[in-house]
Amino acid sequence: MMPKVDDGKGSVENSKFDGMRDHICLPVTHPFMMKNNKVIKQVFHYLNHDQFNR
């Protein structure tokens, strides 16, 4: 069992690290993350604006 909230592969807490500028959680499992349109849009938004779109 994963501790607390997870994406099916790793816990949300383990996706965080010191010095992060922003962090979001999206309702998608790990295996489908890279093809999910919401995830893709958020990645592009972060790369262009240095923060996720809320």
C-alpha positions in Angstrom: 0.0 0.0 0.0 1.2 3.5 -0.8 1.3 6.1 2.0 -1.4 8.7 1.7 -2.1 10.0 -1.8 -0.5 8.3 -4.8 -0.6 7.9 -8.6 -0.4 4.1 -8.5 3.4 4.1 -8.7 4.6 6.6 -6.2 3.3 8.9 -3.4 2.6 12.5 -4.0 5.0 13.4 -1.1 7.8 11.6 -2.9 7.3 13.8 -6.0 8.3 16.9 -4.0 11.8 18.2 -3.3 13.5 21.2 -1.7 13.5 24.3 -3.8 10.4 23.5 -5.9 8.7 26.6 -7.2 5.3 25.0 -7.7 3.4 21.7 -7.4 0.0 20.4 -8.5 -1.9 17.1 -8.3 -4.0 16.0 -11.3 -6.5 13.2 -11.3 -4.6 10.8 -13.5 -2.7 7.6 -12.9 1.1 7.3 -13.5 1.0 5.1 -16.7 -1.3 7.5 -18.5 0.2 10.8 -17.3 2.4 11.4 -20.4 -0.6 11.2 -22.8 -3.1 13.1 -20.7 -4.1 16.4 -22.3 -4.5 18.2 -18.9 -1.0 17.1 -17.9 0.5 18.2 -21.2 -1.2 21.6 -21.0 0.1 22.1 -17.5 3.7 21.2 -18.5 3.6 23.7 -21.3 2.1 26.3 -19.0 4.8 25.7 -16.4 7.6 25.9 -18.9 6.3 29.2 -20.3 5.2 30.9 -17.0 7.3 29.2 -14.2 4.1 28.1 -12.5 1.1 25.8 -13.1 -2.2 27.1 -14.3 -4.8 27.0 -11.5 
